[in-house]
């Protein structure tokens, strides 16, 4: 084979290897608070806001803190460097992405799942003829 074919093959394999490495390092697994604490790796944790413990936004430090209960019932303090999400108060569930440090979860992203305006009562749908 010609040298340029070998160079092309080697470059293709190198780019493939780099692509696989980048994709593997960017994947974030779902888990519980316990799993995030045990692994020390970046994880996504799904839960609900513990309303009784409130939530606080410190505008001076741009820091939002709240307590969250995961799917197995463990409660953790969450810190997020950023503003409180607009729909946080009406969210059915919350997904935080980040890592567990000391005794709290440091989130770098908060996703909220809000009730759908399209989920209606079946009786209302029948009455409206839909």
C-alpha positions as CSV (number, residue, x, y, z in Angstrom):
1,X,0.0,0.0,0.0
2,X,1.0,3.5,-0.6
3,X,2.3,5.7,2.3
4,X,-0.6,8.1,2.0
5,X,-3.1,5.3,2.6
6,X,-1.3,4.3,5.7
7,X,-1.3,7.9,7.0
8,X,-5.0,8.2,6.3
9,X,-5.8,4.9,8.1
10,X,-3.7,6.0,11.1
11,X,-5.3,9.4,11.3
12,X,-8.8,7.9,11.0
13,X,-8.0,5.5,13.9
14,X,-6.6,8.4,16.0
15,X,-9.7,10.5,15.4
16,X,-11.9,7.5,16.2
17,X,-10.0,7.0,19.5
18,X,-10.3,10.6,20.4
19,X,-14.0,10.7,19.7
20,X,-14.6,7.6,21.8
21,X,-12.6,9.1,24.7
22,X,-14.5,12.4,24.6
23,X,-17.9,10.8,24.4
24,X,-17.1,8.4,27.3
25,X,-15.8,11.2,29.5
26,X,-18.9,13.4,28.8
27,X,-21.5,10.8,29.8
28,X,-23.1,11.3,33.2
29,X,-24.8,8.4,34.9
30,X,-28.1,8.6,36.9
31,X,-27.9,7.5,40.5
32,X,-28.9,8.1,44.0
33,X,-27.3,10.4,46.6
34,X,-25.7,7.4,48.1
35,X,-24.1,6.4,44.8
36,X,-22.9,10.0,44.2
37,X,-21.3,10.0,47.6
38,X,-19.6,6.6,47.1
39,X,-18.2,7.2,43.6
40,X,-17.2,10.8,43.9
41,X,-17.9,11.1,40.2
42,X,-20.1,13.5,38.4
43,X,-23.7,12.1,38.5
44,X,-27.3,13.0,37.8
45,X,-29.6,12.6,40.8
46,X,-33.4,12.8,40.5
47,X,-35.5,13.8,43.4
48,X,-38.0,16.3,44.8
49,X,-37.5,19.6,46.6
50,X,-38.1,19.3,50.4
51,X,-40.4,22.4,50.7
52,X,-40.5,22.3,54.5
53,X,-36.8,23.1,54.6
54,X,-37.1,26.0,52.2
55,X,-34.8,27.3,49.5
56,X,-32.4,30.3,49.6
57,X,-30.9,32.4,46.9
58,X,-27.9,34.6,47.9
59,X,-27.8,37.3,45.2
60,X,-24.5,38.6,46.4
61,X,-22.7,35.3,45.9
62,X,-25.1,34.1,43.1
63,X,-25.7,30.9,45.1
64,X,-28.9,29.0,45.3
65,X,-29.3,26.3,48.0
66,X,-32.1,23.9,48.8
67,X,-32.7,20.4,50.2
68,X,-33.7,17.6,47.9
69,X,-35.0,14.0,48.6
70,X,-33.9,11.3,46.2
71,X,-35.9,8.3,45.0
72,X,-35.0,6.2,48.0
73,X,-35.8,8.9,50.5
74,X,-32.3,10.3,51.4
75,X,-32.2,14.1,51.9
76,X,-29.2,16.2,50.9
77,X,-28.4,19.9,50.8
78,X,-27.8,21.1,47.2
79,X,-25.7,24.1,46.3
80,X,-26.0,25.6,42.8
81,X,-23.8,28.5,41.6
82,X,-26.5,30.4,39.7
83,X,-29.9,31.8,39.9
84,X,-33.0,30.0,41.1
85,X,-34.7,28.3,38.1
86,X,-37.9,30.2,37.1
87,X,-40.2,27.1,37.5
88,X,-38.6,25.7,40.6
89,X,-41.6,26.3,42.8
90,X,-44.0,24.3,40.6
91,X,-41.7,21.5,39.6
92,X,-42.9,17.9,40.1
93,X,-39.4,16.6,40.2
94,X,-35.8,17.9,39.9
95,X,-32.7,16.5,38.4
96,X,-29.4,17.9,39.6
97,X,-26.1,17.2,37.8
98,X,-22.9,17.6,39.7
99,X,-20.7,15.9,42.4
100,X,-20.9,15.2,46.1
101,X,-18.5,17.2,48.2
102,X,-18.2,17.1,52.0
103,X,-21.8,16.8,53.2
104,X,-23.6,18.4,50.2
105,X,-24.2,18.0,46.5
106,X,-22.6,20.7,44.4
107,X,-24.7,21.0,41.3
108,X,-23.6,22.6,38.0
109,X,-27.0,22.2,36.4
110,X,-30.6,21.9,37.6
111,X,-33.4,20.5,35.4
112,X,-37.0,20.8,36.5
113,X,-39.9,18.7,35.4
114,X,-43.1,20.7,35.7
115,X,-46.7,19.5,35.4
116,X,-47.9,19.5,31.8
117,X,-50.7,21.9,30.9
118,X,-51.9,19.1,28.5
119,X,-52.4,16.6,31.2
120,X,-56.1,17.2,32.1
121,X,-58.8,15.5,33.9
122,X,-60.5,12.8,31.7
123,X,-64.0,14.0,32.7
124,X,-63.1,17.5,31.5
125,X,-61.9,16.1,28.2
126,X,-65.1,14.1,27.7
127,X,-67.3,17.1,28.5
128,X,-65.5,19.3,26.0
129,X,-66.0,16.6,23.3
130,X,-62.3,15.9,22.8
